C-alpha cells in the first residue's frame, strides 16, 4: 500500500518528492498505541465508591488507592453522608488536582519520549528506502531513441553491484560529452534519454550513468558509496574504452545526482560542472523536509548514513561551474542552490523564474543554457531564465 502511495508520474519521469507517507503512518501508529496505553493508566483519577453506610472519596492511580475522606453515620438515625469542612474539602481538592496534573504530565512526557524514540528507530532502519526511490518498472531507453548505445559493465569485484549500466549518445567531432546523473525516482529510460536526445541535436555527446538498483543496473543497492563507485567505474570505461578525454567531459547533476557530479569533479573527472536544483547536503535537506527529526539529527548527525555533503566539498572544486535553480522549487529550496553556488569558487548562479523542482529540464531556455555552457569556454551569461 505504501508503494502505491509513493508512486508519482511526470512527462519524462524526472521527479522527486518529500517522502512523508511512511514517517507519518508510523507516527500515527505509535501515537495511537501509546495514547491507548496512557488512557488505561490514567483512567479514573477521582472515584466515588458508594458503601453501605456512606461514601468513601479516594484517588486511584496506577493500581493504588489513597483515602482522603471517610464519611460515616451519626447516632442511630438513618445513614446520611456527612460533608467535610469547607476548608478541608478545598485543601484535599487542590492538593489532589495538583498531584494529578504532575503525574499526568510526567506520564505524557514519558510516553511521548518513547513514541519519538520508536519512530526515530524505524526511520533509521528504513532511511535508505525513504531516500532512494527506484521504480519497479524498468524502461528500455532504446524504445525512446535509436541514436543511443546501451553500455553495460560488470560491477567492481569488492561490491555487491554486479551489473552497471549507462547510455551513450556519440558527439560530433571536437564536441564535449555531458555526463549526467539523474534525480531520484528517475532512470535512464526516462529523463536521461530525453535530455540526451535534446543535447545531441546541438552536437553534444551524452553519457547517462545509472545508479545501482535503478533501471538497468539490477541487482544492486543504492547508497552514497555505491553510487560513487559505480560512477567512477563507468567514467573509466568512457575514457578507456570509448576514448573520450577527461578534458572533454562536463559533469551534470540533477538534485540528488548533484552529489555524484560534485564528487566526480573532485576526483578529477571533467573541466566543467553543471548543477541543477542542488542541495547543500542531504543532512540539511532532511532537517527541512522532516523537521520533527531535526533535533535528533543535529545532536547525532551520524544517524544519517548517506551525507552527500556538497557544501563541504565546494572549496575543493576547481572546475568552471554553473548552478541553475528554479525560484519556485517546492522540494529543494531556492536559497540552498544560491548558498552552494556562493561557496564554489567562481561559480555562476542562474535563476530560472517560475520553475520548480521537476520541470526545470522542460524549459527550452534551460537546455539551451546548458548546451552553451558546455560548448563555449568563456560563456559568462547570468541573465535569468523563465519557464
C-alpha positions in Angstrom: 0.0 0.0 0.0 2.8 2.4 0.8 4.5 1.7 -2.5 1.3 2.7 -4.3 1.1 5.9 -2.2 4.6 6.8 -3.2 4.0 6.4 -7.0 4.2 9.6 -9.0 4.4 10.5 -12.7 5.6 13.3 -15.0 6.2 13.6 -18.7 9.8 12.3 -18.6 10.0 10.6 -15.3 12.1 13.3 -13.6 10.6 13.6 -10.2 11.5 14.0 -6.7 9.1 14.2 -3.7 9.4 14.6 0.0 8.6 11.1 1.1 6.4 11.7 4.1 3.9 8.8 3.8 5.9 6.3 5.7 7.0 8.5 8.7 3.5 9.9 9.0 2.0 6.4 9.0 4.5 5.2 11.6 3.9 8.3 13.8 0.1 7.7 13.7 0.6 4.1 14.8 2.9 5.0 17.6 0.7 7.8 18.9 -2.4 5.6 18.8 -0.7 2.8 20.7 0.9 5.0 23.4 -2.3 7.0 23.7 -4.3 3.9 24.3 -1.8 2.7 26.9 -1.8 6.1 28.6 -5.6 6.1 28.7 -5.6 2.8 30.6 -3.1 4.0 33.0 -4.6 7.4 33.9 -8.3 6.5 33.8 -10.4 7.5 36.8 -8.2 9.8 38.9 -11.2 10.5 41.2 -13.8 7.9 42.0 -16.7 7.8 44.4 -17.3 4.4 45.9 -20.8 4.0 47.4 -20.5 1.9 50.5 -23.3 0.6 52.7 -23.0 3.4 55.4 -21.8 6.3 53.3 -19.2 7.3 50.8 -15.5 6.9 50.5 -13.8 9.6 48.4 -10.4 8.5 47.2 -7.9 8.9 44.5 -7.0 5.9 42.3 -3.9 5.9 40.1 -1.8 3.0 38.7 -3.4 0.4 41.0 -3.2 2.0 44.4 -5.7 4.0 46.4 -5.2 6.8 48.9 -8.2 7.5 51.1 -8.8 11.2 51.6 -12.1 11.5 53.4 -14.1 8.8 55.2 -17.7 9.6 55.9 -19.7 7.5 58.4 -23.1 7.8 60.1 -24.3 9.7 63.3 -26.2 8.1 66.1 -29.0 5.6 65.4 -30.6 7.7 62.7 -30.8 6.9 59.1 -27.5 6.8 57.2 -26.6 10.2 55.8 -23.3 11.2 54.4 -21.5 13.9 56.4 -19.8 16.6 54.3 -16.3 17.5 55.3 -15.5 21.0 56.5 -15.2 23.6 53.8 -11.6 24.4 54.2 -10.7 20.7 54.5 -12.5 19.9 51.3 -10.8 22.7 49.5 -7.4 21.6 50.7 -7.9 18.0 49.7 -9.2 19.0 46.2 -6.4 21.4 45.4 -3.6 19.0 46.5 -5.2 16.1 44.7 -5.6 18.0 41.4 -2.0 19.4 41.6 -0.6 15.9 42.2 -2.8 14.5 39.4 -1.5 17.2 37.0 2.1 16.4 37.8 1.5 12.7 37.4 -0.3 13.1 34.1 2.3 15.5 32.7 5.1 13.1 33.7 3.3 10.2 32.2 2.6 12.0 29.0 6.2 13.1 28.6 7.4 9.6 29.2 5.1 8.1 26.6 5.9 10.9 24.1 9.6 10.2 24.5 9.1 6.5 23.9 7.0 7.2 20.9 9.6 9.5 19.4 12.4 7.0 20.1 10.4 4.2 18.4 9.7 6.4 15.4 13.3 7.5 15.2 14.4 3.9 15.3 12.0 2.9 12.5 13.1 5.8 10.3 16.8 5.0 11.0 16.3 1.4 9.8 14.3 2.3 6.8 16.1 5.6 5.8 17.5 4.3 2.5 14.1 3.2 1.4 12.9 6.8 2.1 15.9 8.4 0.4 16.3 6.3 -2.7 13.1 5.5 -4.7 13.9 3.3 -7.7 10.9 2.4 -9.8 9.9 -1.2 -10.1 9.1 -0.5 -13.8 12.2 -0.8 -15.9 12.1 1.4 -19.0 14.2 0.5 -22.1 16.0 3.6 -23.4 16.0 2.1 -26.9 12.3 2.3 -27.0 12.5 6.1 -27.0 15.6 6.7 -29.1 17.5 4.9 -31.8 20.6 7.1 -31.6 21.9 5.8 -28.3 24.0 2.9 -27.2 23.3 0.9 -24.0 26.6 0.4 -22.2 26.9 -2.5 -19.7 29.9 -3.1 -17.5 30.4 -5.7 -14.7 30.5 -4.1 -11.3 33.6 -3.9 -9.0 34.5 -7.2 -7.6 34.6 -6.0 -4.0 31.0 -4.7 -4.1 27.5 -6.2 -4.4 26.8 -4.3 -7.6 27.1 -7.0 -10.3 25.7 -5.0 -13.3 26.4 -1.4 -14.1 24.7 0.5 -17.0 24.9 3.7 -19.0 23.5 5.2 -22.2 25.8 6.9 -24.7 24.9 9.4 -27.4 28.1 10.0 -29.5 29.2 13.6 -30.0 30.1 15.4 -33.2 33.9 15.8 -33.7 35.6 18.0 -31.1 32.3 18.4 -29.1 32.2 17.7 -25.4 30.3 14.9 -23.7 27.8 15.7 -20.9 27.9 13.1 -18.2 24.5 13.1 -16.5 23.5 11.9 -13.0 19.7 11.9 -12.8 17.4 12.8 -10.0 15.7 10.5 -7.5 12.9 8.2 -8.8 14.2 8.6 -12.4 16.0 6.1 -14.6 18.0 6.0 -17.8 14.9 5.2 -20.0 13.1 8.4 -18.9 14.8 11.7 -18.2 18.3 10.9 -19.3 17.1 9.6 -22.7 15.1 12.8 -23.2 18.0 15.0 -22.3 20.4 13.0 -24.4 18.2 13.5 -27.5 18.0 17.2 -26.9 21.7 17.8 -26.4 22.7 15.5 -29.4 20.7 17.8 -31.7 23.2 20.6 -31.0 26.2 18.3 -31.5 27.0 17.4 -27.9 27.6 13.9 -26.7 25.7 12.5 -23.7 26.6 9.8 -21.2 23.9 9.0 -18.6 25.1 6.8 -15.7 22.6 4.6 -13.8 22.6 4.1 -10.0 22.9 0.7 -8.5 19.4 -0.8 -8.0 17.8 1.6 -10.5 16.6 0.8 -14.0 19.1 -1.3 -16.0 21.6 -1.6 -13.1 20.0 -4.6 -11.5 20.5 -6.1 -9.0 22.0 -3.5 -6.7 21.6 -1.4 -3.6 21.8 2.4 -3.8 24.0 4.1 -1.2 26.2 7.1 -1.4 29.3 5.0 -1.7 27.9 2.5 -4.2 26.8 5.4 -6.4 30.3 7.0 -6.3 31.9 3.6 -7.0 29.6 2.9 -10.0 30.1 6.4 -11.4 33.8 6.1 -11.3 33.8 2.6 -12.9 31.6 3.9 -15.7 33.7 7.0 -16.2 36.8 4.9 -16.5 35.0 2.8 -19.2 34.1 6.0 -21.0 37.7 7.3 -21.1 39.5 4.0 -21.6 37.1 2.0 -23.9 35.1 4.8 -25.6 38.2 7.0 -26.0 36.7 10.3 -24.6 39.3 12.6 -23.0 38.7 13.7 -19.4 39.1 17.3 -20.6 36.0 16.9 -22.8 33.7 15.8 -20.0 31.1 18.1 -18.5 29.6 16.7 -15.3 25.9 17.4 -15.0 23.9 16.5 -11.9 20.2 16.9 -11.1 19.0 17.1 -7.4 20.5 14.0 -5.7 22.6 13.5 -8.8 24.5 16.7 -7.9 26.2 14.8 -5.1 27.7 12.3 -7.7 28.6 15.1 -10.1 30.4 17.1 -7.4 32.3 14.1 -6.1 33.4 13.1 -9.7 34.8 16.6 -10.4 36.5 16.5 -7.0 38.2 13.2 -8.1 39.5 14.8 -11.3 36.8 14.0 -14.0 35.8 16.8 -16.2 36.7 20.5 -16.5 33.1 21.8 -16.2 30.3 21.2 -13.8 26.5 21.9 -14.1 24.3 21.6 -11.0 20.5 21.6 -11.4 18.4 22.1 -8.3 21.2 21.2 -5.9 21.1 21.0 -2.1 23.9 21.9 0.3 23.8 18.5 2.0 21.4 15.7 2.5 21.5 16.3 6.2 20.4 19.9 5.8 17.7 18.9 3.4 16.4 16.1 5.7 16.1 18.6 8.5 13.9 20.8 6.4 11.7 18.0 5.0 11.3 16.2 8.3 11.6 19.0 11.0 10.5 16.6 13.7 13.8 14.8 13.3 15.9 17.9 13.2 16.8 17.9 16.9 18.0 14.3 16.7 20.0 14.9 13.5 21.6 18.0 15.0 22.7 16.1 18.1 23.5 12.8 16.3 24.4 13.5 12.7 25.8 10.0 12.3 22.2 8.7 12.3 22.1 9.7 8.6 24.1 7.1 6.7 24.4 9.0 3.4 25.5 12.6 3.6 26.0 13.9 0.1 27.7 16.9 1.6 28.2 19.1 -1.4 28.8 22.3 0.7 31.8 20.7 2.5 33.4 19.8 -0.9 32.6 23.2 -2.5 36.0 24.8 -1.8 37.8 21.8 -3.4 36.2 22.3 -6.8 38.5 24.0 -9.3 36.3 23.5 -12.4 34.1 26.1 -14.1 30.7 25.7 -12.5 27.1 26.7 -13.5 24.3 26.3 -10.9 20.7 26.5 -12.1 17.8 26.6 -9.6 14.1 27.4 -10.0 12.8 30.0 -7.7 9.6 28.0 -7.3 11.3 24.8 -6.3 9.0 23.1 -3.8 11.4 20.4 -2.6 14.9 21.8 -2.5 14.6 25.4 -1.5 16.0 28.1 -3.8 18.3 29.5 -1.1 20.1 26.2 -0.9 21.2 26.4 -4.5 22.3 30.0 -4.0 24.3 29.1 -0.9 26.1 26.3 -2.7 26.9 28.5 -5.7 28.4 31.2 -3.4 30.6 28.6 -1.8 32.1 27.2 -5.1 34.9 29.5 -6.3 33.9 31.4 -9.4 30.5 29.6 -9.9 27.8 31.2 -12.0 24.3 31.1 -10.4 21.4 31.1 -12.7 17.8 31.7 -11.6 15.0 30.0 -13.5 12.0 32.2 -12.8 8.7 30.3 -12.2 10.2 26.9 -12.5 10.0 24.2 -9.8 11.9 21.1 -9.0 10.6 18.6 -11.5 10.0 20.8 -14.5 13.4 22.5 -14.8 14.5 20.5 -17.8 11.2 21.1 -19.6 12.4 24.6 -20.2 14.0 25.1 -23.7 16.0 28.1 -22.3 17.5 25.9 -19.6 18.5 23.3 -22.1 20.0 26.0 -24.3 21.9 27.4 -21.4 23.4 24.0 -20.5 24.4 23.5 -24.2 26.1 26.9 -24.5 27.9 26.5 -21.2 29.2 23.1 -22.2 30.4 24.3 -25.6 31.7 27.8 -25.0 34.7 28.1 -22.9 34.1 31.7 -21.8 30.3 31.8 -21.5 29.5 34.2 -18.7 25.8 34.6 -19.2 24.0 35.5 -16.0 20.5 36.6 -17.1 17.5 35.0 -15.5 15.6 32.4 -17.5 11.9 31.8 -17.4 9.7 28.7 -17.9 
